[in-house]
Amino acid sequence: MTYHDPCYLGRYNGEYDAPRDVLKALGIEVREMQRSGYRSRCCGGGGGAPITDIPGKQRIPDMRMQDVGETGADLVAVGCPQCTAMLEGVVDATAEVRDIAELVADALVASPASIQAEEVTA
């Protein structure tokens, strides 16, 4: 898995470690993209860029999904609904897009079942 840093959490608020700490607590190994942290690509979601046509050869979401592909990850975690929409809109996506909240919810749902299984076998 790799993690896409959203600009409002990262560059605007200086928080880069907390999302990675959550993923680590879930037992997930994160492969960093070359452009991560304060160098992460911004989708422009706050300014409506994902729904506009900006002149150029390649859209930011396509470039970002290419960054994801270069890590070899088949899953990219995000921490922003704009980033989720941006990356889910890539036609030839190389990885599944999941919000960190979804990953935490999945772990919480899975935990009681595994705890009950351990109690039954004990």
The first five atom37 places (N, CA, C, CB, O) and aatype in JSON, in Angstrom:
{
  "aatype": [12, 16, 18, 8, 3, 14, 4, 18, 10, 7, 1, 18, 2, 7, 6, 18, 3, 0, 14, 1, 3, 19, 10, 11, 0, 10, 7, 9, 6, 19, 1, 6, 12, 5, 1, 15, 7, 18, 1, 15, 1, 4, 4, 7, 7, 7, 7, 7, 0, 14, 9, 16, 3, 9, 14, 7, 11, 5, 1, 9, 14, 3, 12, 1, 12, 5, 3, 19, 7, 6, 16, 7, 0, 3, 10, 19, 0, 19, 7, 4, 14, 5, 4, 16, 0, 12, 10, 6, 7, 19, 19, 3, 0, 16, 0, 6, 19, 1, 3, 9, 0, 6, 10, 19, 0, 3, 0, 10, 19, 0, 15, 14, 0, 15, 9, 5, 0, 6, 6, 19, 16, 0],
  "atom_mask": [
    [1, 1, 1, 1, 1],
    [1, 1, 1, 1, 1],
    [1, 1, 1, 1, 1],
    [1, 1, 1, 1, 1],
    [1, 1, 1, 1, 1],
    [1, 1, 1, 1, 1],
    [1, 1, 1, 1, 1],
    [1, 1, 1, 1, 1],
    [1, 1, 1, 1, 1],
    [1, 1, 1, 0, 1],
    [1, 1, 1, 1, 1],
    [1, 1, 1, 1, 1],
    [1, 1, 1, 1, 1],
    [1, 1, 1, 0, 1],
    [1, 1, 1, 1, 1],
    [1, 1, 1, 1, 1],
    [1, 1, 1, 1, 1],
    [1, 1, 1, 1, 1],
    [1, 1, 1, 1, 1],
    [1, 1, 1, 1, 1],
    [1, 1, 1, 1, 1],
    [1, 1, 1, 1, 1],
    [1, 1, 1, 1, 1],
    [1, 1, 1, 1, 1],
    [1, 1, 1, 1, 1],
    [1, 1, 1, 1, 1],
    [1, 1, 1, 0, 1],
    [1, 1, 1, 1, 1],
    [1, 1, 1, 1, 1],
    [1, 1, 1, 1, 1],
    [1, 1, 1, 1, 1],
    [1, 1, 1, 1, 1],
    [1, 1, 1, 1, 1],
    [1, 1, 1, 1, 1],
    [1, 1, 1, 1, 1],
    [1, 1, 1, 1, 1],
    [1, 1, 1, 0, 1],
    [1, 1, 1, 1, 1],
    [1, 1, 1, 1, 1],
    [1, 1, 1, 1, 1],
    [1, 1, 1, 1, 1],
    [1, 1, 1, 1, 1],
    [1, 1, 1, 1, 1],
    [1, 1, 1, 0, 1],
    [1, 1, 1, 0, 1],
    [1, 1, 1, 0, 1],
    [1, 1, 1, 0, 1],
    [1, 1, 1, 0, 1],
    [1, 1, 1, 1, 1],
    [1, 1, 1, 1, 1],
    [1, 1, 1, 1, 1],
    [1, 1, 1, 1, 1],
    [1, 1, 1, 1, 1],
    [1, 1, 1, 1, 1],
    [1, 1, 1, 1, 1],
    [1, 1, 1, 0, 1],
    [1, 1, 1, 1, 1],
    [1, 1, 1, 1, 1],
    [1, 1, 1, 1, 1],
    [1, 1, 1, 1, 1],
    [1, 1, 1, 1, 1],
    [1, 1, 1, 1, 1],
    [1, 1, 1, 1, 1],
    [1, 1, 1, 1, 1],
    [1, 1, 1, 1, 1],
    [1, 1, 1, 1, 1],
    [1, 1, 1, 1, 1],
    [1, 1, 1, 1, 1],
    [1, 1, 1, 0, 1],
    [1, 1, 1, 1, 1],
    [1, 1, 1, 1, 1],
    [1, 1, 1, 0, 1],
    [1, 1, 1, 1, 1],
    [1, 1, 1, 1, 1],
    [1, 1, 1, 1, 1],
    [1, 1, 1, 1, 1],
    [1, 1, 1, 1, 1],
    [1, 1, 1, 1, 1],
    [1, 1, 1, 0, 1],
    [1, 1, 1, 1, 1],
    [1, 1, 1, 1, 1],
    [1, 1, 1, 1, 1],
    [1, 1, 1, 1, 1],
    [1, 1, 1, 1, 1],
    [1, 1, 1, 1, 1],
    [1, 1, 1, 1, 1],
    [1, 1, 1, 1, 1],
    [1, 1, 1, 1, 1],
    [1, 1, 1, 0, 1],
    [1, 1, 1, 1, 1],
    [1, 1, 1, 1, 1],
    [1, 1, 1, 1, 1],
    [1, 1, 1, 1, 1],
    [1, 1, 1, 1, 1],
    [1, 1, 1, 1, 1],
    [1, 1, 1, 1, 1],
    [1, 1, 1, 1, 1],
    [1, 1, 1, 1, 1],
    [1, 1, 1, 1, 1],
    [1, 1, 1, 1, 1],
    [1, 1, 1, 1, 1],
    [1, 1, 1, 1, 1],
    [1, 1, 1, 1, 1],
    [1, 1, 1, 1, 1],
    [1, 1, 1, 1, 1],
    [1, 1, 1, 1, 1],
    [1, 1, 1, 1, 1],
    [1, 1, 1, 1, 1],
    [1, 1, 1, 1, 1],
    [1, 1, 1, 1, 1],
    [1, 1, 1, 1, 1],
    [1, 1, 1, 1, 1],
    [1, 1, 1, 1, 1],
    [1, 1, 1, 1, 1],
    [1, 1, 1, 1, 1],
    [1, 1, 1, 1, 1],
    [1, 1, 1, 1, 1],
    [1, 1, 1, 1, 1],
    [1, 1, 1, 1, 1],
    [1, 1, 1, 1, 1],
    [1, 1, 1, 1, 1],
    [1, 1, 1, 1, 1]
  ],
  "atom_positions": [
    [[0.84, -1.18, 0.0], [0.0, 0.0, 0.0], [0.88, 1.23, 0.0], [-0.95, 0.0, 1.21], [2.0, 1.24, 0.52]],
    [[0.34, 2.28, -0.6], [0.99, 3.58, -0.53], [-0.02, 4.58, 0.0], [1.55, 4.02, -1.93], [-1.22, 4.28, 0.08]],
    [[0.44, 5.75, 0.37], [-0.43, 6.77, 0.95], [-0.27, 8.08, 0.2], [-0.13, 6.96, 2.46], [0.85, 8.53, -0.04]],
    [[-1.39, 8.68, -0.17], [-1.39, 9.98, -0.84], [-1.66, 11.05, 0.2], [-2.46, 10.03, -1.98], [-2.7, 11.04, 0.86]],
    [[-0.72, 11.98, 0.36], [-0.86, 13.07, 1.33], [-1.81, 14.13, 0.79], [0.51, 13.7, 1.65], [-1.54, 14.73, -0.26]],
    [[-2.93, 14.39, 1.47], [-3.81, 15.47, 1.04], [-3.22, 16.82, 1.43], [-5.22, 15.3, 1.64], [-2.61, 16.94, 2.49]],
    [[-3.4, 17.82, 0.59], [-2.74, 19.11, 0.83], [-3.24, 19.82, 2.07], [-2.92, 20.0, -0.35], [-2.44, 20.45, 2.76]],
    [[-4.53, 19.75, 2.38], [-5.0, 20.49, 3.55], [-4.49, 19.89, 4.85], [-6.51, 20.55, 3.57], [-4.2, 20.62, 5.8]],
    [[-4.37, 18.6, 4.92], [-3.81, 17.97, 6.12], [-2.3, 18.16, 6.16], [-4.16, 16.47, 6.16], [-1.74, 18.45, 7.22]],
    [[-1.66, 18.0, 5.02], [-0.2, 18.08, 4.96], [0.34, 19.47, 4.83], [0.0, 0.0, 0.0], [0.73, 20.09, 5.82]],
    [[0.37, 19.98, 3.61], [1.02, 21.28, 3.39], [0.39, 22.43, 4.15], [1.01, 21.6, 1.93], [1.11, 23.31, 4.63]],
    [[-0.93, 22.44, 4.28], [-1.58, 23.56, 4.97], [-1.52, 23.44, 6.48], [-3.02, 23.67, 4.53], [-1.44, 24.45, 7.18]],
    [[-1.56, 22.19, 7.0], [-1.58, 21.99, 8.46], [-0.34, 21.28, 9.0], [-2.8, 21.21, 8.84], [-0.23, 21.09, 10.21]],
    [[0.58, 20.89, 8.13], [1.84, 20.31, 8.57], [1.75, 18.92, 9.18], [0.0, 0.0, 0.0], [2.65, 18.51, 9.9]],
    [[0.66, 18.2, 8.92], [0.51, 16.87, 9.51], [0.76, 15.78, 8.47], [-0.9, 16.71, 10.11], [-0.02, 15.59, 7.53]],
    [[1.85, 15.08, 8.65], [2.22, 14.0, 7.74], [2.31, 12.65, 8.45], [3.55, 14.31, 7.07], [2.08, 11.61, 7.84]],
    [[2.63, 12.67, 9.74], [2.9, 11.43, 10.47], [1.64, 10.71, 10.94], [3.76, 11.71, 11.64], [1.6, 9.48, 10.91]],
    [[0.61, 11.43, 11.37], [-0.57, 10.8, 11.96], [-1.22, 9.76, 11.04], [-1.59, 11.87, 12.32], [-1.52, 8.66, 11.51]],
    [[-1.46, 10.06, 9.76], [-2.08, 9.04, 8.91], [-1.19, 7.8, 8.77], [-2.38, 9.62, 7.53], [-1.68, 6.67, 8.75]],
    [[0.1, 8.01, 8.67], [1.04, 6.89, 8.55], [1.06, 6.07, 9.85], [2.45, 7.4, 8.22], [1.18, 4.85, 9.81]],
    [[0.94, 6.76, 10.99], [0.89, 6.06, 12.28], [-0.37, 5.19, 12.37], [0.92, 7.07, 13.44], [-0.31, 4.08, 12.91]],
    [[-1.48, 5.69, 11.86], [-2.72, 4.91, 11.86], [-2.55, 3.66, 11.0], [-3.91, 5.76, 11.35], [-2.9, 2.56, 11.42]],
    [[-2.0, 3.83, 9.8], [-1.79, 2.69, 8.92], [-0.84, 1.68, 9.54], [-1.24, 3.15, 7.57], [-1.06, 0.47, 9.45]],
    [[0.21, 2.17, 10.18], [1.17, 1.29, 10.86], [0.48, 0.52, 11.99], [2.37, 2.1, 11.41], [0.73, -0.67, 12.18]],
    [[-0.38, 1.21, 12.75], [-1.11, 0.56, 13.84], [-2.04, -0.53, 13.32], [-1.92, 1.59, 14.63], [-2.34, -1.49, 14.04]],
    [[-2.49, -0.39, 12.08], [-3.33, -1.42, 11.45], [-2.49, -2.58, 10.9], [-4.16, -0.8, 10.33], [-3.03, -3.55, 10.38]],
    [[-1.18, -2.45, 11.03], [-0.3, -3.5, 10.52], [-0.02, -3.4, 9.04], [0.0, 0.0, 0.0], [0.34, -4.38, 8.4]],
    [[-0.2, -2.21, 8.49], [-0.03, -2.0, 7.05], [1.33, -1.39, 6.78], [-1.15, -1.09, 6.49], [1.72, -0.4, 7.4]],
    [[2.05, -1.99, 5.85], [3.34, -1.45, 5.42], [3.08, -0.44, 4.3], [4.3, -2.59, 4.93], [2.4, -0.74, 3.32]],
    [[3.62, 0.76, 4.47], [3.42, 1.83, 3.49], [4.68, 1.99, 2.65], [3.05, 3.17, 4.18], [5.78, 2.18, 3.18]],
    [[4.51, 1.9, 1.33], [5.6, 2.2, 0.4], [5.43, 3.65, -0.02], [5.61, 1.22, -0.86], [4.41, 4.01, -0.61]],
    [[6.41, 4.47, 0.27], [6.29, 5.89, -0.04], [6.47, 6.15, -1.53], [7.33, 6.69, 0.75], [7.31, 5.55, -2.2]],
    [[5.64, 7.07, -2.04], [5.8, 7.54, -3.4], [6.97, 8.52, -3.42], [4.49, 8.2, -3.93], [7.31, 9.12, -2.4]],
    [[7.57, 8.68, -4.59], [8.68, 9.63, -4.71], [8.23, 11.03, -4.31], [9.22, 9.63, -6.15], [8.96, 11.75, -3.64]],
    [[7.03, 11.4, -4.72], [6.48, 12.71, -4.33], [5.5, 12.47, -3.19], [5.79, 13.44, -5.55], [4.32, 12.21, -3.42]],
    [[6.0, 12.57, -1.97], [5.15, 12.4, -0.79], [5.47, 13.49, 0.21], [5.34, 10.99, -0.16], [6.39, 14.29, 0.01]],
    [[4.7, 13.52, 1.29], [4.9, 14.57, 2.28], [4.62, 15.94, 1.68], [0.0, 0.0, 0.0], [3.65, 16.11, 0.95]],
    [[5.47, 16.9, 1.97], [5.25, 18.26, 1.47], [5.4, 18.36, -0.04], [6.21, 19.23, 2.14], [5.01, 19.37, -0.63]],
    [[5.96, 17.33, -0.69], [6.12, 17.33, -2.15], [4.99, 16.59, -2.87], [7.46, 16.7, -2.53], [5.06, 16.4, -4.08]],
    [[3.97, 16.18, -2.14], [2.86, 15.43, -2.74], [2.17, 16.26, -3.82], [1.85, 15.02, -1.66], [2.12, 17.49, -3.74]],
    [[1.64, 15.59, -4.81], [0.9, 16.29, -5.87], [-0.47, 16.69, -5.34], [0.76, 15.4, -7.16], [-1.16, 15.89, -4.71]],
    [[-0.85, 17.91, -5.6], [-2.15, 18.43, -5.15], [-3.17, 18.21, -6.26], [-2.06, 19.94, -4.78], [-2.91, 18.5, -7.43]],
    [[-4.33, 17.69, -5.89], [-5.37, 17.45, -6.89], [-6.11, 18.73, -7.26], [-6.37, 16.42, -6.38], [-6.76, 18.79, -8.3]],
    [[-6.01, 19.76, -6.43], [-6.73, 20.99, -6.7], [-8.2, 20.89, -6.35], [0.0, 0.0, 0.0], [-9.0, 21.72, -6.79]],
    [[-8.55, 19.89, -5.56], [-9.96, 19.65, -5.21], [-10.62, 20.83, -4.52], [0.0, 0.0, 0.0], [-11.8, 21.09, -4.74]],
    [[-9.88, 21.54, -3.7], [-10.43, 22.7, -3.02], [-10.82, 23.8, -3.98], [0.0, 0.0, 0.0], [-11.68, 24.63, -3.67]],
    [[-10.17, 23.82, -5.14], [-10.47, 24.84, -6.15], [-11.32, 24.31, -7.3], [0.0, 0.0, 0.0], [-11.54, 25.01, -8.28]],
    [[-11.79, 23.07, -7.18], [-12.65, 22.49, -8.2], [-11.92, 21.91, -9.4], [0.0, 0.0, 0.0], [-12.56, 21.58, -10.4]],
    [[-10.61, 21.77, -9.32], [-9.84, 21.28, -10.47], [-10.26, 19.9, -10.98], [-8.39, 21.24, -10.09], [-10.21, 19.67, -12.18]],
    [[-10.68, 18.96, -10.1], [-11.05, 17.65, -10.63], [-12.22, 17.67, -11.61], [-11.37, 16.74, -9.51], [-12.38, 16.73, -12.4]],
    [[-13.04, 18.71, -11.57], [-14.19, 18.74, -12.46], [-14.01, 19.75, -13.59], [-15.45, 19.08, -11.68], [-14.97, 20.07, -14.3]],
    [[-12.8, 20.24, -13.78], [-12.53, 21.19, -14.85], [-11.52, 20.59, -15.83], [-12.0, 22.53, -14.29], [-10.79, 19.67, -15.49]],
    [[-11.51, 21.12, -17.02], [-10.51, 20.72, -18.01], [-9.39, 21.75, -17.99], [-11.14, 20.59, -19.44], [-9.58, 22.9, -18.39]],
    [[-8.23, 21.31, -17.53], [-7.07, 22.18, -17.47], [-6.16, 21.82, -18.64], [-6.32, 22.05, -16.09], [-5.84, 20.64, -18.81]],
    [[-5.75, 22.79, -19.45], [-4.9, 22.47, -20.59], [-3.63, 21.75, -20.15], [-4.55, 23.74, -21.36], [-3.04, 22.07, -19.12]],
    [[-3.23, 20.78, -20.95], [-2.01, 20.05, -20.66], [-2.08, 18.65, -21.23], [0.0, 0.0, 0.0], [-3.14, 18.2, -21.67]],
    [[-0.96, 17.97, -21.22], [-0.9, 16.63, -21.8], [-1.46, 15.57, -20.86], [0.52, 16.28, -22.17], [-1.97, 14.55, -21.31]],
    [[-1.36, 15.8, -19.55], [-1.78, 14.8, -18.59], [-2.43, 15.48, -17.38], [-0.59, 13.93, -18.15], [-1.96, 16.51, -16.91]],
    [[-3.52, 14.88, -16.9], [-4.19, 15.44, -15.73], [-3.43, 15.05, -14.46], [-5.67, 14.95, -15.66], [-2.74, 14.03, -14.43]],
    [[-3.55, 15.86, -13.4], [-2.91, 15.57, -12.12], [-3.33, 14.19, -11.59], [-3.26, 16.67, -11.09], [-2.46, 13.44, -11.13]],
    [[-4.62, 13.83, -11.64], [-4.99, 12.51, -11.13], [-4.27, 11.37, -11.87], [-6.49, 12.32, -11.25], [-3.87, 10.38, -11.25]],
    [[-4.12, 11.52, -13.18], [-3.42, 10.48, -13.95], [-1.95, 10.41, -13.55], [-3.54, 10.75, -15.46], [-1.38, 9.32, -13.42]],
    [[-1.33, 11.57, -13.34], [0.07, 11.59, -12.92], [0.2, 10.97, -11.53], [0.62, 13.03, -12.92], [1.16, 10.25, -11.26]],
    [[-0.76, 11.26, -10.66], [-0.68, 10.74, -9.3], [-0.85, 9.22, -9.3], [-1.74, 11.4, -8.4], [-0.16, 8.52, -8.56]],
    [[-1.75, 8.72, -10.12], [-1.93, 7.26, -10.18], [-0.7, 6.61, -10.79], [-3.2, 6.9, -10.98], [-0.38, 5.46, -10.46]],
    [[-0.01, 7.3, -11.67], [1.26, 6.8, -12.2], [2.29, 6.73, -11.06], [1.78, 7.71, -13.36], [3.05, 5.76, -10.98]],
    [[2.31, 7.74, -10.19], [3.18, 7.72, -9.01], [2.88, 6.5, -8.15], [3.03, 9.01, -8.19], [3.79, 5.84, -7.65]],
    [[1.59, 6.22, -7.97], [1.17, 5.06, -7.18], [1.71, 3.79, -7.83], [-0.38, 5.0, -7.05], [2.26, 2.92, -7.15]],
    [[1.54, 3.68, -9.14], [2.0, 2.49, -9.87], [3.48, 2.26, -9.74], [0.0, 0.0, 0.0], [3.93, 1.11, -9.69]],
    [[4.26, 3.33, -9.67], [5.71, 3.19, -9.55], [6.14, 2.55, -8.23], [6.37, 4.54, -9.7], [7.25, 2.02, -8.12]],
    [[5.28, 2.6, -7.21], [5.61, 1.97, -5.93], [5.36, 0.47, -5.97], [4.8, 2.61, -4.8], [5.88, -0.27, -5.13]],
    [[4.57, 0.02, -6.93], [4.19, -1.39, -6.99], [3.0, -1.71, -6.1], [0.0, 0.0, 0.0], [2.59, -2.87, -6.01]],
    [[2.44, -0.7, -5.43], [1.31, -0.91, -4.53], [0.04, -1.17, -5.33], [1.12, 0.29, -3.6], [-0.17, -0.58, -6.39]],
    [[-0.81, -2.05, -4.8], [-2.1, -2.29, -5.45], [-3.25, -1.6, -4.71], [-2.38, -3.79, -5.54], [-4.42, -1.76, -5.06]],
    [[-2.88, -0.82, -3.68], [-3.86, -0.08, -2.9], [-3.26, 1.26, -2.51], [-4.3, -0.88, -1.64], [-2.1, 1.33, -2.09]],
    [[-4.05, 2.33, -2.66], [-3.6, 3.65, -2.24], [-4.57, 4.18, -1.21], [-3.48, 4.64, -3.45], [-5.78, 4.25, -1.45]],
    [[-4.04, 4.54, -0.05], [-4.86, 5.11, 1.02], [-4.86, 6.62, 0.88], [-4.35, 4.68, 2.42], [-3.85, 7.23, 0.54]],
    [[-6.03, 7.21, 1.15], [-6.17, 8.65, 1.09], [-6.83, 9.14, 2.38], [-7.0, 9.08, -0.16], [-7.43, 8.36, 3.11]],
    [[-6.72, 10.44, 2.64], [-7.31, 11.0, 3.85], [-8.16, 12.21, 3.55], [0.0, 0.0, 0.0], [-8.27, 13.11, 4.39]],
    [[-8.76, 12.25, 2.38], [-9.54, 13.42, 1.97], [-10.56, 12.98, 0.92], [-8.61, 14.54, 1.4], [-10.22, 12.27, -0.01]],
    [[-11.82, 13.4, 1.06], [-12.83, 13.01, 0.08], [-12.56, 13.56, -1.32], [-14.2, 13.47, 0.53], [-12.91, 12.92, -2.31]],
    [[-11.92, 14.74, -1.41], [-11.58, 15.28, -2.73], [-10.53, 14.4, -3.41], [-11.05, 16.74, -2.6], [-10.62, 14.12, -4.61]],
    [[-9.55, 13.96, -2.63], [-8.51, 13.08, -3.18], [-9.1, 11.74, -3.6], [-7.39, 12.86, -2.14], [-8.71, 11.18, -4.63]],
    [[-10.04, 11.24, -2.82], [-10.71, 9.99, -3.18], [-11.39, 10.14, -4.53], [-11.74, 9.58, -2.09], [-11.22, 9.3, -5.41]],
    [[-12.18, 11.2, -4.69], [-12.88, 11.43, -5.95], [-11.89, 11.6, -7.1], [-13.78, 12.67, -5.85], [-12.1, 11.08, -8.19]],
    [[-10.8, 12.32, -6.84], [-9.79, 12.56, -7.87], [-9.21, 11.23, -8.36], [-8.67, 13.47, -7.32], [-9.17, 10.98, -9.56]],
    [[-8.76, 10.4, -7.43], [-8.07, 9.17, -7.82], [-9.04, 8.1, -8.34], [-7.29, 8.62, -6.65], [-8.67, 7.32, -9.21]],
    [[-10.26, 8.07, -7.8], [-11.24, 7.1, -8.31], [-11.68, 7.43, -9.73], [-12.45, 7.05, -7.39], [-12.24, 6.58, -10.42]],
    [[-11.44, 8.67, -10.16], [-11.83, 9.09, -11.5], [-10.82, 8.73, -12.58], [0.0, 0.0, 0.0], [-11.05, 9.02, -13.75]],
    [[-9.72, 8.11, -12.2], [-8.7, 7.73, -13.18], [-9.18, 6.47, -13.91], [-7.31, 7.49, -12.5], [-9.49, 5.46, -13.28]],
    [[-9.25, 6.56, -15.22], [-9.8, 5.47, -16.03], [-8.93, 4.21, -15.97], [-9.95, 5.91, -17.47], [-9.44, 3.12, -15.72]],
    [[-7.65, 4.35, -16.18], [-6.75, 3.19, -16.19], [-6.02, 3.09, -14.85], [-5.73, 3.3, -17.35], [-4.79, 3.03, -14.81]],
    [[-6.78, 3.06, -13.76], [-6.19, 3.04, -12.43], [-5.37, 1.77, -12.22], [-7.28, 3.14, -11.36], [-5.76, 0.68, -12.62]],
    [[-4.22, 1.95, -11.58], [-3.34, 0.82, -11.3], [-3.54, 0.28, -9.9], [-1.89, 1.23, -11.49], [-2.96, -0.75, -9.55]],
    [[-4.35, 0.96, -9.09], [-4.54, 0.54, -7.71], [-5.94, 0.9, -7.24], [-3.49, 1.19, -6.81], [-6.58, 1.81, -7.76]],
    [[-6.4, 0.16, -6.24], [-7.67, 0.47, -5.59], [-7.47, 1.67, -4.68], [-8.21, -0.77, -4.79], [-6.41, 1.82, -4.07]],
    [[-8.48, 2.52, -4.57], [-8.41, 3.72, -3.73], [-9.3, 3.49, -2.51], [-8.86, 5.0, -4.53], [-10.48, 3.17, -2.65]],
    [[-8.74, 3.66, -1.31], [-9.52, 3.5, -0.07], [-9.18, 4.62, 0.89], [-9.24, 2.12, 0.58], [-8.01, 4.97, 1.04]],
    [[-10.17, 5.18, 1.53], [-9.96, 6.19, 2.55], [-9.46, 5.51, 3.82], [-11.27, 6.99, 2.83], [-9.84, 4.37, 4.11]],
    [[-8.61, 6.19, 4.56], [-8.09, 5.63, 5.82], [-9.25, 5.25, 6.75], [-7.15, 6.64, 6.51], [-9.17, 4.24, 7.45]],
    [[-10.3, 6.05, 6.76], [-11.45, 5.76, 7.61], [-12.06, 4.4, 7.26], [-12.51, 6.86, 7.48], [-12.51, 3.68, 8.15]],
    [[-12.09, 4.06, 5.97], [-12.6, 2.76, 5.55], [-11.71, 1.63, 6.07], [-12.7, 2.69, 4.01], [-12.2, 0.59, 6.52]],
    [[-10.41, 1.84, 6.02], [-9.48, 0.82, 6.49], [-9.6, 0.6, 7.98], [-8.04, 1.22, 6.14], [-9.54, -0.53, 8.46]],
    [[-9.79, 1.7, 8.73], [-9.98, 1.59, 10.18], [-11.3, 0.88, 10.48], [-9.96, 3.0, 10.85], [-11.35, 0.0, 11.34]],
    [[-12.35, 1.24, 9.77], [-13.66, 0.6, 9.97], [-13.57, -0.89, 9.68], [-14.73, 1.25, 9.08], [-14.12, -1.7, 10.43]],
    [[-12.89, -1.27, 8.6], [-12.72, -2.69, 8.28], [-12.01, -3.42, 9.4], [-11.95, -2.86, 6.97], [-12.39, -4.54, 9.75]],
    [[-10.98, -2.8, 9.97], [-10.22, -3.42, 11.06], [-11.09, -3.56, 12.31], [-8.95, -2.59, 11.38], [-11.0, -4.57, 13.01]],
    [[-11.93, -2.57, 12.59], [-12.81, -2.64, 13.76], [-13.86, -3.73, 13.6], [-13.48, -1.31, 13.99], [-14.17, -4.43, 14.56]],
    [[-14.4, -3.86, 12.41], [-15.4, -4.9, 12.15], [-14.76, -6.29, 12.24], [-16.05, -4.69, 10.76], [-15.37, -7.22, 12.76]],
    [[-13.55, -6.42, 11.74], [-12.86, -7.7, 11.76], [-12.39, -8.09, 13.16], [-11.67, -7.67, 10.82], [-12.33, -9.28, 13.48]],
    [[-12.06, -7.12, 13.99], [-11.52, -7.41, 15.32], [-12.46, -8.2, 16.21], [-11.17, -6.13, 16.0], [-12.02, -9.2, 16.78]],
    [[-13.74, -7.84, 16.38], [-14.6, -8.62, 17.26], [-14.73, -10.08, 16.82], [-15.97, -7.99, 17.32], [-14.79, -10.97, 17.66]],
    [[-14.76, -10.33, 15.52], [-14.87, -11.7, 15.04], [-13.63, -12.5, 15.41], [-15.07, -11.72, 13.53], [-13.75, -13.66, 15.82]],
    [[-12.46, -11.91, 15.28], [-11.25, -12.64, 15.61], [-11.12, -12.84, 17.11], [-10.03, -11.89, 15.07], [-10.58, -13.85, 17.56]],
    [[-11.62, -11.88, 17.9], [-11.58, -12.02, 19.36], [-12.53, -13.14, 19.78], [-11.96, -10.69, 20.06], [-12.19, -13.95, 20.64]],
    [[-13.72, -13.2, 19.18], [-14.68, -14.25, 19.5], [-14.13, -15.61, 19.11], [-16.01, -14.0, 18.81], [-14.32, -16.58, 19.84]],
    [[-13.46, -15.7, 17.98], [-12.87, -16.97, 17.55], [-11.81, -17.44, 18.54], [-12.26, -16.83, 16.15], [-11.71, -18.63, 18.83]],
    [[-11.03, -16.51, 19.05], [-10.01, -16.87, 20.02], [-10.65, -17.36, 21.32], [-9.08, -15.68, 20.3], [-10.13, -18.29, 21.94]],
    [[-11.76, -16.76, 21.74], [-12.44, -17.17, 22.96], [-13.03, -18.56, 22.83], [-13.53, -16.18, 23.31], [-13.02, -19.33, 23.79]],
    [[-13.55, -18.9, 21.64], [-14.14, -20.21, 21.4], [-13.08, -21.29, 21.45], [-14.86, -20.23, 20.04], [-13.31, -22.36, 22.01]],
    [[-11.91, -21.02, 20.88], [-10.86, -22.03, 20.84], [-10.09, -22.14, 22.15], [-9.91, -21.72, 19.72], [-9.37, -23.11, 22.36]],
    [[-10.23, -21.16, 23.03], [-9.46, -21.18, 24.29], [-10.06, -22.09, 25.33], [-9.36, -19.79, 24.86], [-9.53, -22.2, 26.44]]
  ]
}
